[in-house]
Amino acid sequence: MAFKEEEYLQLSGLQHFAFCRRQWALIHIEQQWAENVRTTDGRILHEKTHDGSSHEKRGNLIITRNMSVHSPDLGISGNCDVVEFHRGTKGIPLPDQEGLWQPYPVEYKRGSPKTTDADRLQLCAQAMCLEEMLCCDIPEAAIFYGEIRRREVIDLDEALRGKVKSCLAEMHDLYRRSHTPKAKPVKSCNACSLKELCLPKLVKRRSAQEYLLRSMEDTL
């Protein structure tokens, strides 16, 4: 089932959702946001990435920055930091260019490679959008991490693609219901820019209903 354009979710939200469903809902459903050192550094890195010409050619390589992408099948839209087109035996034809050019998305992140799939899911979704738009196959892509100053090549296998579809199905369901999941306090909450808006520590406290029930039991 294809989504209507007004139903599209932000592609970048996949990274938020994979990190914390509540964080994603606070940002994308409740429209709340707060900056910290990490988010500021990330924003500056992306601004540097997008600074300059949107197209650049270096021999058999064409670099496109801040490319808009979308997918009616997935119901998302957004922008790719960088999409490289490598000239070779596979790929797609490009206007005013000879030969075939293989699309290769590159996402830029401020930190270092994560143990979770959060960054990889966002990158995979970008590739899936490009595949749908350009009618091509994109087997791999890369994430450039600012902290280690190098790329991590990502295999866009079926398992990762399946996770993208599963997350997006849940995201669309929550968005339709305007539902913000409850906080589930974890160690990573301390580094979240929305910590003061989310208030995860309150979950550990007893609810008013629980307090009243315990009080009634004590008086009986």
C-alpha positions as CSV (number, residue, x, y, z in Angstrom):
1,M,0.0,0.0,0.0
2,A,1.5,3.3,-1.1
3,F,1.3,6.2,1.4
4,K,0.0,9.6,0.4
5,E,2.5,12.5,0.6
6,E,0.8,14.1,3.6
7,E,1.3,10.8,5.5
8,Y,5.1,10.7,5.0
9,L,7.2,10.6,8.1
10,Q,10.7,12.2,8.4
11,L,13.3,9.7,7.3
12,S,15.7,11.0,9.9
13,G,13.3,9.9,12.6
14,L,14.3,6.3,12.1
15,Q,17.6,7.0,14.0
16,H,15.6,8.6,16.8
17,F,13.1,5.7,16.9
18,A,15.8,3.1,17.0
19,F,17.6,4.9,19.9
20,C,14.4,5.5,21.9
21,R,10.7,5.3,20.8
22,R,9.7,7.9,23.4
23,Q,12.4,10.3,22.1
24,W,11.1,9.9,18.6
25,A,7.5,10.5,19.7
26,L,8.5,13.6,21.7
27,I,10.2,15.1,18.6
28,H,8.0,14.0,15.8
29,I,4.6,13.7,17.4
30,E,4.7,16.3,20.2
31,Q,7.1,18.6,18.3
32,Q,9.5,19.0,21.2
33,W,13.2,19.6,20.9
34,A,16.2,20.6,23.0
35,E,19.9,21.0,22.1
36,N,22.9,19.6,24.0
37,V,26.6,19.4,23.1
38,R,26.1,16.2,21.0
39,T,23.2,17.5,18.9
40,T,25.0,20.9,18.4
41,D,28.2,19.1,17.2
42,G,26.1,16.9,14.9
43,R,24.3,19.9,13.4
44,I,27.6,21.7,12.7
45,L,29.0,18.6,11.0
46,H,25.9,18.3,8.7
47,E,26.2,22.0,7.9
48,K,29.8,21.6,6.9
49,T,28.8,18.6,4.8
50,H,26.2,20.6,2.9
51,D,28.3,23.7,2.6
52,G,29.4,24.4,-1.0
53,S,28.2,23.2,-4.4
54,S,25.5,20.6,-4.4
55,H,27.2,18.8,-7.3
56,E,30.9,17.9,-7.9
57,K,32.6,15.7,-10.4
58,R,36.0,14.1,-9.9
59,G,36.8,11.8,-12.8
60,N,34.6,8.7,-12.5
61,L,33.0,10.0,-9.3
62,I,30.0,12.5,-9.0
63,I,29.2,13.8,-5.6
64,T,25.7,15.1,-4.8
65,R,25.0,16.8,-1.5
66,N,21.8,17.2,0.4
67,M,19.8,15.2,-2.1
68,S,16.0,15.0,-1.4
69,V,14.6,11.5,-1.4
70,H,11.2,9.9,-0.7
71,S,9.4,6.6,-0.8
72,P,5.6,6.1,-1.3
73,D,6.0,2.4,-0.3
74,L,7.7,3.2,3.0
75,G,5.9,6.5,3.6
76,I,9.0,8.6,4.3
77,S,10.9,11.6,2.9
78,G,14.1,13.3,3.8
79,N,17.6,14.2,2.6
80,C,20.8,12.3,2.1
81,D,24.0,14.0,3.3
82,V,25.9,12.8,0.3
83,V,25.1,10.5,-2.6
84,E,28.1,9.4,-4.7
85,F,27.7,8.1,-8.2
86,H,30.5,5.8,-9.2
87,R,31.0,5.1,-12.9
88,G,31.3,1.4,-13.7
89,T,29.6,-1.6,-15.4
90,K,26.5,-1.4,-13.1
91,G,24.1,1.4,-12.2
92,I,21.9,4.0,-13.9
93,P,22.4,6.5,-16.8
94,L,22.7,10.1,-15.8
95,P,21.8,13.2,-17.9
96,D,24.8,14.5,-20.0
97,Q,27.1,11.7,-18.7
98,E,28.4,8.7,-20.5
99,G,28.2,5.2,-19.1
100,L,26.5,3.8,-16.0
101,W,26.7,5.3,-12.5
102,Q,26.2,3.3,-9.3
103,P,24.4,5.3,-6.5
104,Y,26.2,5.2,-3.1
105,P,24.7,7.0,-0.1
106,V,27.1,8.3,2.6
107,E,25.7,9.5,5.9
108,Y,27.8,11.7,8.2
109,K,27.7,11.3,12.0
110,R,29.6,13.2,14.7
111,G,30.6,10.3,17.0
112,S,31.9,6.8,16.5
113,P,30.3,3.5,15.3
114,K,27.4,2.3,17.5
115,T,26.6,-1.1,18.7
116,T,23.0,-0.6,17.8
117,D,21.5,-0.4,14.3
118,A,20.2,3.2,14.7
119,D,22.6,4.8,12.2
120,R,22.5,1.8,9.9
121,L,18.7,1.8,9.7
122,Q,18.7,5.5,8.7
123,L,21.3,4.9,6.0
124,C,19.4,1.8,4.7
125,A,16.2,3.7,4.5
126,Q,18.0,6.4,2.4
127,A,19.2,3.6,0.0
128,M,15.7,2.1,-0.2
129,C,14.3,5.5,-1.2
130,L,16.9,5.9,-3.9
131,E,16.2,2.4,-5.2
132,E,12.5,3.2,-5.5
133,M,13.2,6.6,-7.1
134,L,15.9,5.5,-9.5
135,C,14.8,2.0,-10.3
136,C,18.2,0.4,-9.3
137,D,19.8,-1.8,-6.7
138,I,22.1,-0.4,-3.9
139,P,23.8,-3.3,-2.1
140,E,26.0,-1.2,0.2
141,A,26.6,2.3,1.5
142,A,28.7,4.0,4.1
143,I,28.7,6.1,7.3
144,F,31.4,8.6,8.0
145,Y,32.1,9.1,11.7
146,G,33.6,12.4,12.7
147,E,35.2,11.1,15.9
148,I,37.3,8.4,14.1
149,R,37.5,10.3,10.8
150,R,36.8,7.4,8.6
151,R,34.0,5.5,6.9
152,E,32.2,2.3,7.9
153,V,30.9,0.4,5.0
154,I,27.4,-1.0,5.6
155,D,26.0,-4.1,3.9
156,L,22.4,-3.4,3.1
157,D,21.2,-7.0,3.5
158,E,17.7,-8.3,3.8
159,A,17.8,-8.5,7.6
160,L,18.6,-4.7,7.8
161,R,15.9,-3.9,5.2
162,G,13.4,-6.0,7.2
163,K,14.2,-4.0,10.4
164,V,13.6,-0.7,8.4
165,K,10.2,-1.9,7.3
166,S,9.3,-3.2,10.8
167,C,10.3,0.1,12.5
168,L,8.5,2.2,10.0
169,A,5.3,0.2,10.4
170,E,5.4,0.8,14.1
171,M,6.2,4.5,13.6
172,H,3.2,5.0,11.3
173,D,0.9,3.2,13.8
174,L,2.1,5.4,16.7
175,Y,1.8,8.6,14.6
176,R,-1.7,7.8,13.4
177,R,-2.7,7.2,17.1
178,S,-0.7,10.3,18.3
179,H,0.7,8.0,21.0
180,T,3.8,8.7,22.9
181,P,5.3,5.6,24.6
182,K,6.1,5.6,28.2
183,A,9.7,6.2,29.3
184,K,11.9,3.1,29.9
185,P,14.9,4.5,31.8
186,V,18.3,3.2,30.6
187,K,21.9,4.4,31.0
188,S,21.7,6.2,27.6
189,C,19.0,8.6,29.0
190,N,21.8,10.6,30.6
191,A,23.1,11.6,27.2
192,C,19.7,12.5,25.7
193,S,19.0,16.1,24.9
194,L,15.4,15.6,25.8
195,K,16.1,14.3,29.3
196,E,14.5,17.3,31.0
197,L,11.4,17.1,28.8
198,C,11.0,13.3,29.0
199,L,11.6,13.0,32.8
200,P,12.5,9.3,32.8
201,K,13.2,9.2,36.5
202,L,9.5,9.8,37.2
203,V,8.7,6.3,35.9
204,K,10.5,4.8,38.9
205,R,8.2,6.6,41.3
206,R,4.9,5.1,42.4
207,S,1.8,6.3,40.6
208,A,-1.0,8.1,42.4
209,Q,-3.3,5.1,41.9
210,E,-0.7,2.7,43.4
211,Y,-0.3,5.0,46.4
212,L,-4.1,5.2,47.0
213,L,-4.5,1.4,46.7
214,R,-1.7,0.8,49.2
215,S,-3.2,3.4,51.6
216,M,-6.6,1.7,51.4
217,E,-5.0,-1.7,52.1
218,D,-3.2,-0.3,55.2
219,T,-6.5,1.0,56.6
220,L,-8.4,-2.2,56.2
